[in-house]
């Protein structure tokens, strides 16, 4: 049975999951955003089979999350550097850290998101374009300008 593709789905969550929703891909992006660049670094960090790592790195390059850059000509070897799109994924990962700590760290937190200069713990927040913080319980999802009739109907049927 062939897996359904979500690339053409109108929902931004579905589209995003199609590109980075597989857990190896998310862990590779975690490591890349922490500064790992080379195949052997990812392999050591993750304990992933080489063929699986190759597929996932190629996939992340293909969707524009990582850029492949040669660092050695003989033999030809590449490093994988986060693109601007990949750097934007940092917020998703930081939100997962906060959510995971809140719900799955019964033994206590082993990883925290902190302010670089002060070391103070921080939490992901929602803000307006002008920077005003908005409590998450005051945020809702609504149809955007390009929403289809079906998407508008789907979102209108969700209790707010």
Residue, then its C-alpha position, 0 to 999 in steps of 0.5 A: x500500500x502506497x503512503x498518501x502524499x500531503x504535498x498538495x494538501x491545503x493545510x500548512x501542518x500537513x504540507x510541513x509534515x510531508x517534508x519534515x514529519x518523519x522523525x529521523x528528519x526532525x532529529x537530523x535538523x535538530x543536530x544540524x541546528x546544533x552545528x553538526x555538518x558532516x555525514x559521520x557526525x550525524x551518523x555518530x550522533x543518531x546511530x542511524x543506518x547509513x542508507x537511511x541517513x543518506x535518504x533523509x539528508x537528500x530529502x532535506x536538501x531537496x525540500x530546501x531545509x539543508x544545503x549540501x556544500x563540498x568540503x573535500x575534493x579528494x575524496x569528494x565529501x559534503x557538509x550539510x548546512x541549514x538554509x534560511x528555511x532550515x533555520x526557521x525550523x528552530x522555533x518548531x524544535x524549541x516548541x517541541x522541547x518546551x512541550x516535551x518537557x511539560x508533558x513527558x519529562x517526569x524525571x525532570x528536564x534534561x534539555x531546556x530552552x534558555x536565553x543565551x546571554x543570561x541562561x534564563x529559561x524561556x518559553x515559546x510565545x505568540x506575538x503580533x507582527x509589532x511584537x506584542x505578546x498574545x496568550x496562546x489561549x487567545x489565538x485561533x486559526x482562521x482561513x487566510x486569503x488563499x483558502x479554498x471554499x472547502x478550507x473555509x467551511x472546515x475552519x468555520x465548523x471548528x468551535x472557537 
